[in-house]
Amino acid sequence: MPVHNKPLVVHIDTEESQLEVEREALAGIDCEIISVPVSSEGEIIEAIKEATVVLNNHSPVTANMVEHLNACKLIIRYGHGYDTVDVDACTRAGIIVTNIAGSTSEEVSNHALALMLASARELKRLDRATCEGRWAEVYSREICNRIVGETVGVVGFGWIGRAFARKCKALGMNVLVHDPYVGRWLATEYGIRFVEKQELLESADYVSMHIPHLSGTHHWIDAEALRTMKKSAYLVNTARGPVVDEAALIDALRSGEIAGAGIDVYEEEPLSPNNPLLSMDNVMCTPHISGSSKIGWATIRRRAG
């Protein structure tokens, strides 16, 4: 077993990284920094058992793994959320867990906005039909939604939800928000209105998810919620896959309970090529990249360091 005389910073991910940005941020700190590619629980335990600090991209850190941490003081989650780390186990072990909230709020909110606009303007169906020579089949002066004057329901009003709401207001939309954990004064600051879940689902032309995946938010959108939404409404999810009951969503889309969806996150990732969402003309699908940009990724890495 190697002996580490300096604080040990261990980066774990599916591939090894040179950690140029992190090393630059840590310049002047007398510590050892390594990156270890991991793909199994055993490999993660072996990689981090002597770490003082763990830099974690997407790898799970379970209660069993925490039991093997001999010197760890801090685990840093790249990006938003804590859902890959057992925070309770870390708390019992005296390990602080942090994330890089706010680092890609503009990217994620822009992506949610793009999915909403693409849904409203039927871009997937129109693109396919136009490229396949079916112009006459989709040409209509009444086919798309106007957006201005329509209502968007924002579920969760953290960094990303606020950025998304700000952009929707700029488009001339009415913004309803459901979040019981934030100050009501934000209604004045952002020009929005706080409502209960029922009213948001009943009133919104678009419902955009911006909540973490916790026990209380699992399947926040379920079959009942989808039945409550307008038949003309669209669902956008750039948060976490399990906040939406995917099977119920597929049923709702097939039966016409809602008009369509824009989805970046899924209950199982990577997304199976056989997932019915991929074959639906009224669903826009992207591969969990809503936080992606060169500047955003560099910001996450620098802040982690």
C-alpha positions, 0 to 999 in steps of 0.5 A: 500500500502506497504511503501518502505524506501529503493530503491526497486528492483523488479524481474518479471517473470512467476515464483518467483525466490530466486535471489541468484545470483542477491542478491550476486551481490548486496551485500553491497547495502542497498536496498530491493529485491523481486521477483514477478511471473506475468502473465498479464498486471495488475499483472505486473503493480501491481508488479513494480509500486513502483520499483526503478529498474525492473529486467525483464526476458521476461515480456512485459513492455508497454507504459501503464505500464510505465505510472504507474511507480512512482519511476523507474530509471532503467529497466534491460532486461535479455539477448540480445535485448530490444524487450519486453520493450517500450524504447520510453515510458521509455525515455519519462519517464526518465527511463534508459533501459539496457540489458546484451548484450554479456553475452551468445554470445558464447552460441548463436553463438554455437547454430547457428553453430550447426544448420548450421552444422546439416543442412549441414550434413542432420542430422535430415533426416539421424537420422530419417531414420537410427533409423526407419530402412531406412538405404538404403533409405538415404545412399549416398556418396554425400548426405552432404555438405562439409562446408569448402570452402562454403560461409556463410552470417552473417546478423548483426555483433554485439556480436553474429554475430562476435562470429559466424563469428569467428567460421565459419572462423575456419571451413574454410568458406568464410564469408560475412556480412551485417550490415550498422551500424558497422565500416568497419575496422572489415572486416580486424579484422575478415577476412570477407567481408561486402556486401549489402543484395542482394549479401549476399542472392545471394552468401551464402550457409547458411544465419544466422540471428543475428539482433534485431527485430525492425521496420526496420528489421521486415520480413528482410527475406521475400518471395522476399529474399527467392527467391533470395537465392540459391535453395541449401541454408539453413537459420538459425535463432537464433535472433528473430522470426519476422525477418523472414516471417514464412509463406513465409519460410514455402512456400519456404521450401515446394516448394524447393526455399531453401534447409532447415532451422535451427530455434530456434525462431518463430513469435509465441512462444511457437511454436504451435504443428501444425506448419508445420515446425515441420513435415519437414525433412529439418528443425531443430527446437529448443525451443528458447534456443540458449542462454542456459547454466548454466554458461551463465544464471549465467552470465546474473543474476550476470551482472543484479545484 
